[in-house]
Amino acid sequence: MVGVQLQMKTILVTGATGFLGSALTANLLAEGTRVKTLSRNDPGGDRVRAAVEKAARGFGLLLNDAHWALLSTAQVDFRDLEGTLAPRVLEDVTHVWNVAAEMSYSLKKILPAVDQNVVASSSLYDLAARHARQCQRFYHVSTAYTAGFGIEDVRETLHFTPRLVNAYQLSKWIAEVCLIQHHQEKALPLTIFRPSAVIGHRDTGWSTGVSFGLFSLAEGILYGKRKAVERIRLDLRGDSRLNLVCIDTVVSRARALLEAAEHRQPTEIFNCVGDEDFRVDESLEPAWIQLGMRVEFGPPQHEVDAELHRIIEKNKVFADTTWRFHSDQLKKVLGAAYVPQPMTQDIVRRSITHFLAHRLREIAQEPGAGEAPLSAPASP
Ligand SMILES: NC(=O)c1ccc[n+]([C@@H]2O[C@H](COP(=O)([O-])OP(=O)(O)OC[C@H]3O[C@@H](n4cnc5c(N)ncnc54)[C@H](OP(=O)(O)O)[C@@H]3O)[C@@H](O)[C@H]2O)c1
């Protein structure tokens, strides 16, 4: 038969054992898209499968055998993609979503952060450009915080003189610069996709329970609860404003980009952010209410305040800074598919509740947990 067949998409996803990658993969499978994942320490793909199953539940998706048949996992060593990623895996790939990242802030982890976030991302781009003949675009998930400090307006452009403070932010910024440079040589269309602080699903509150971003501030409050104090002080500016974006918004904008055809550019940078900012104190209020604690904002007064500060310290500079993120380019490309994401107390509460419930279950399994003065909040 001679005719034009619609090409089925085959999306290569890295980071599918993590929060964003598992959510994206679950949603792509649910819509019937073939997904190939690259995963480390995952010979049979069981870690990817388990993470994607949880994400599907978190999104209220039912994946049947036909959906699972669309998923495959290749085990790779990201430190040696050239040697461990067989070119045949890339042959039918139509789009890459490079989500995996070393997330540690610690400057002691600068080398692994550069290895993964810069070198592995650049190698994957290079391999895709060489071997994925059908590849239309390489999507690289970066972070809105590559903007650094000292600027208020964050536009969808490369930042040339950002003031950066940790290994994660620094390596994510270098990766953006390297990939744009790579594009000039290899020409595979490139989209840098920058979410702000990602929180749980707007309806179910689902997240993986990893203490990152807003959740690491909630973790500080949880620490106070574990120390059985009723009142804590958080050394943060309660009136500064956070940009929070729900995981389902991130995924729906990522999926919409895979469909969008208008106004596309060989290289693109998009901020994927919430359309309303939210005060730090309002964002954390659900945590202290659910844990039955009193929280004040200001420098530590007691020992426990100083101890919990060590948990929130690395995020203080981010929480204390208000940025204005622009997303005109993303809006232009997505057109009617751009759905604004308002932020409400209820959305944040569901997210914090889910996170705390998850953490309290983990804590309950720790040795000596019986003595902890904790009970889980009701699920959202
Ligand atoms: N969460 C947020 O608020 C947020 C905000 C803005 C941007 N982002 C970006 O979104 C992406 C995913 O973040 P996430 O929240 O989903 O993180 P996550 O849940 O911690 O997942 C990280 C993923 O990257 C993989 N990974 C971590 N370190 C690695 C290393 N050294 N070598 C190879 N793979 C490694 C992990 O695989 P293993 O299971 O094998 O460790 C996992 O699949 C990242 O690019 C991040 O910069 C996240």
The ligand as an SDF file (V2000), in Angstrom:
LIG
                    3D

 48 52  0  0  0  0  0  0  0  0999 V2000
   11.5280   18.7290   41.4300 N   0  0  0  0  0  0  0  0  0  0  0  0
   11.5890   20.0240   41.1500 C   0  0  0  0  0  0  0  0  0  0  0  0
   11.0590   20.8830   41.8970 O   0  0  0  0  0  0  0  0  0  0  0  0
   12.2850   20.5140   39.8990 C   0  0  0  0  0  0  0  0  0  0  0  0
   12.2290   21.8810   39.6100 C   0  0  0  0  0  0  0  0  0  0  0  0
   12.8600   22.3610   38.4660 C   0  0  0  0  0  0  0  0  0  0  0  0
   13.5200   21.4970   37.6260 C   0  0  0  0  0  0  0  0  0  0  0  0
   13.5670   20.1760   37.9340 N   0  0  0  0  0  0  0  0  0  0  0  0
   14.3050   19.2960   37.0250 C   0  0  0  0  0  0  0  0  0  0  0  0
   13.5220   18.1640   36.7480 O   0  0  0  0  0  0  0  0  0  0  0  0
   14.3440   17.0470   36.5300 C   0  0  0  0  0  0  0  0  0  0  0  0
   13.8810   15.8900   37.3810 C   0  0  0  0  0  0  0  0  0  0  0  0
   13.7930   16.2860   38.7220 O   0  0  0  0  0  0  0  0  0  0  0  0
   13.0140   15.3670   39.7710 P   0  0  0  0  0  0  0  0  0  0  0  0
   12.4000   16.2650   40.7660 O   0  0  0  0  0  0  0  0  0  0  0  0
   12.1960   14.3750   39.0400 O   0  0  0  0  0  0  0  0  0  0  0  0
   14.2250   14.6280   40.4770 O   0  0  0  0  0  0  0  0  0  0  0  0
   14.2670   13.1810   41.1640 P   0  0  0  0  0  0  0  0  0  0  0  0
   12.9320   12.7370   41.5760 O   0  0  0  0  0  0  0  0  0  0  0  0
   15.3280   13.2500   42.2010 O   0  0  0  0  0  0  0  0  0  0  0  0
   14.7470   12.2440   39.9730 O   0  0  0  0  0  0  0  0  0  0  0  0
   16.0380   12.3790   39.4590 C   0  0  0  0  0  0  0  0  0  0  0  0
   16.2140   11.3750   38.3400 C   0  0  0  0  0  0  0  0  0  0  0  0
   17.5360   11.5440   37.8140 O   0  0  0  0  0  0  0  0  0  0  0  0
   18.2840   10.3450   38.0240 C   0  0  0  0  0  0  0  0  0  0  0  0
   19.6140   10.6740   38.5280 N   0  0  0  0  0  0  0  0  0  0  0  0
   19.9170   11.3730   39.6370 C   0  0  0  0  0  0  0  0  0  0  0  0
   21.2470   11.4640   39.7870 N   0  0  0  0  0  0  0  0  0  0  0  0
   21.7750   10.7960   38.7630 C   0  0  0  0  0  0  0  0  0  0  0  0
   23.1090   10.5420   38.3770 C   0  0  0  0  0  0  0  0  0  0  0  0
   24.1560   11.0150   39.0690 N   0  0  0  0  0  0  0  0  0  0  0  0
   23.3010    9.8110   37.2820 N   0  0  0  0  0  0  0  0  0  0  0  0
   22.2630    9.3450   36.5830 C   0  0  0  0  0  0  0  0  0  0  0  0
   20.9650    9.5560   36.8960 N   0  0  0  0  0  0  0  0  0  0  0  0
   20.7390   10.2890   37.9690 C   0  0  0  0  0  0  0  0  0  0  0  0
   17.5390    9.5470   39.0620 C   0  0  0  0  0  0  0  0  0  0  0  0
   17.8120    8.1810   38.8130 O   0  0  0  0  0  0  0  0  0  0  0  0
   18.1170    7.1220   39.9980 P   0  0  0  0  0  0  0  0  0  0  0  0
   16.7610    6.6280   40.4220 O   0  0  0  0  0  0  0  0  0  0  0  0
   18.9180    6.1060   39.3300 O   0  0  0  0  0  0  0  0  0  0  0  0
   18.8300    7.8640   41.0830 O   0  0  0  0  0  0  0  0  0  0  0  0
   16.1030    9.9350   38.7890 C   0  0  0  0  0  0  0  0  0  0  0  0
   15.5710    9.1710   37.7480 O   0  0  0  0  0  0  0  0  0  0  0  0
   15.7630   17.4830   36.8100 C   0  0  0  0  0  0  0  0  0  0  0  0
   16.3940   17.7750   35.5830 O   0  0  0  0  0  0  0  0  0  0  0  0
   15.5880   18.7540   37.6060 C   0  0  0  0  0  0  0  0  0  0  0  0
   16.6580   19.6350   37.4140 O   0  0  0  0  0  0  0  0  0  0  0  0
   12.9730   19.6530   39.0570 C   0  0  0  0  0  0  0  0  0  0  0  0
  1  2  1  0
  2  3  2  0
  2  4  1  0
  4  5  1  0
  4 48  2  0
  5  6  2  0
  6  7  1  0
  7  8  2  0
  8  9  1  0
  8 48  1  0
  9 10  1  0
  9 46  1  0
 10 11  1  0
 11 12  1  0
 11 44  1  0
 12 13  1  0
 13 14  1  0
 14 15  2  0
 14 16  1  0
 14 17  1  0
 17 18  1  0
 18 19  2  0
 18 20  1  0
 18 21  1  0
 21 22  1  0
 22 23  1  0
 23 24  1  0
 23 42  1  0
 24 25  1  0
 25 26  1  0
 25 36  1  0
 26 27  1  0
 26 35  1  0
 27 28  2  0
 28 29  1  0
 29 30  1  0
 29 35  2  0
 30 31  1  0
 30 32  2  0
 32 33  1  0
 33 34  2  0
 34 35  1  0
 36 37  1  0
 36 42  1  0
 37 38  1  0
 38 39  2  0
 38 40  1  0
 38 41  1  0
 42 43  1  0
 44 45  1  0
 44 46  1  0
 46 47  1  0
M  CHG  2   8   1  16  -1
M  END
$$$$
